[in-house]
Amino acid sequence: MKTSYCERYGGPDVYQFLEVDTPKPKENEVLVKVYRAVVSPTDGNFRSGKPFISRLFSGLVKPKMKIHGEMFVGIIVEIGAQVTDFKANDLVYGTNGMKLGAYAEYIAVDIKNAIKKVPSDLDYKDVLPLLDGGITALPFLKELAEVKKDDVVLINGASGAVGSMAVMIAKHYQAHVIAVCSTKNVEVVLDLGADEVIDYKKEDFTKRLNHYHIIFDTVGKSTYGQSKKSLKSRGIYITTVPTLGVMLQSLFKKNKDKKRASFMAAGLRKAKVKIKDLVELENLLRSGELKPLHGKVYPLESLGEAQAYVETGHKIGNVTIEMIIEKENQK
Ligand SMILES: NC(=O)c1ccc[n+]([C@@H]2O[C@H](COP(=O)([O-])OP(=O)(O)OC[C@H]3O[C@@H](n4cnc5c(N)ncnc54)[C@H](OP(=O)(O)O)[C@@H]3O)[C@@H](O)[C@H]2O)c1
């Protein structure tokens, strides 16, 4: 099968487009012919080996996993002997956890991971953003911040993968959403349903004092220290990219009578919890409340180019690798 292969740590140009053996599914695995795979900011860590501490998982001197890519959608072509919940020709989407492997024509996926069938009434391209952004934004807003009707919710990084989902999910909960982005993305976030937009090139959102019930920094560009004064009494600051201080607060400080900061590693939650969230997100997709913000699409051989774009920190929505030609569509 064809893959973009990573034999050594380095920049986006280290990937080699080559042929390798197609994996054989183990007894608890399914072999999926990949249609699309997500290119996310975290991918770069597996390729670059930075920050250095990430090498404790990814290999000290060179990458243990040579084929990267965690989130995929595709069709099952073979099942392992112990697999009963899936069958050949099931269209599925999910994550392969730390084993990665989605940047290839085929991926062997352990079914203990968060993997589920694509409902027949949904487009396979639309479900991928539920994984890339949706299953992060939903628990941050629903579980950590307990968002509710009329809350004033600030979403920083509203034009990104997590941020765009956060805007639409907060609107589903009938919050008043203030989205932060740069000038070029103002129309994009208004289209997502934001009630107000702050252009960060022109205004610093932290200058509005006692203004927000929830600040959700989806891109880690602010600090709790700077933002605290702009939270209302008992307001909460949540971030996908925490400082040590925010992490410690998340562990020890649960006092809801005070302003507070919190974080979760949404990707480390149990598979069955993620699948439950995916079902909820699928319903929002069906009702039209979620309209995925599709970003750039690259062929597999241009993975390095795709990662270089993602690493600018200014991508719009969800960036994907497309493995199939258009006519090989669902059904
Ligand atoms: N904790 C978790 O469980 C978890 C889970 C998933 C992801 N993450 C992390 O969450 C982060 C976000 O991921 P993502 O894929 O959503 O990011 P992303 O799509 O790459 O974010 C890009 C967006 O950020 C905006 N942006 C850049 N600089 C900004 C600034 N100074 N102020 C406001 N917005 C700015 C850009 O808008 P402009 O072009 O307009 O500047 C762009 O649209 C990543 O660091 C990822 O590793 C954490």
The ligand as a Gaussian input file, in Angstrom:
#p B3LYP/6-31G(d) Opt

LIG

0 1
 N       -6.734000      19.374000      25.406000
 C       -7.217000      18.593000      24.464000
 O       -7.859000      17.589000      24.743000
 C       -7.000000      18.934000      23.018000
 C       -7.688000      18.213000      22.035000
 C       -7.535000      18.600000      20.694000
 C       -6.699000      19.655000      20.372000
 N       -5.987000      20.265000      21.370000
 C       -5.130000      21.412000      21.050000
 O       -5.989000      22.471000      20.741000
 C       -5.320000      23.393000      19.919000
 C       -6.241000      23.832000      18.824000
 O       -6.369000      22.847000      17.836000
 P       -7.079000      23.237000      16.479000
 O       -6.857000      22.109000      15.521000
 O       -8.441000      23.719000      16.738000
 O       -6.192000      24.491000      16.056000
 P       -6.157000      25.177000      14.676000
 O       -7.335000      24.764000      13.866000
 O       -4.802000      24.978000      14.095000
 O       -6.297000      26.716000      15.057000
 C       -6.089000      27.608000      14.038000
 C       -6.900000      28.842000      14.279000
 O       -6.327000      29.587000      15.374000
 C       -6.544000      30.944000      15.110000
 N       -5.554000      31.792000      15.773000
 C       -4.215000      31.843000      15.541000
 N       -3.645000      32.765000      16.336000
 C       -4.651000      33.309000      17.084000
 C       -4.689000      34.309000      18.087000
 N       -3.595000      34.947000      18.500000
 N       -5.879000      34.595000      18.664000
 C       -7.003000      33.965000      18.275000
 N       -7.041000      33.005000      17.306000
 C       -5.862000      32.687000      16.727000
 C       -6.387000      31.077000      13.616000
 O       -7.169000      32.144000      13.173000
 P       -6.495000      33.360000      12.378000
 O       -5.873000      32.745000      11.150000
 O       -7.645000      34.253000      12.123000
 O       -5.433000      33.921000      13.275000
 C       -6.835000      29.725000      13.061000
 O       -8.084000      29.727000      12.391000
 C       -4.042000      22.703000      19.448000
 O       -2.951000      23.224000      20.179000
 C       -4.279000      21.262000      19.804000
 O       -3.070000      20.577000      20.058000
 C       -6.131000      19.942000      22.661000

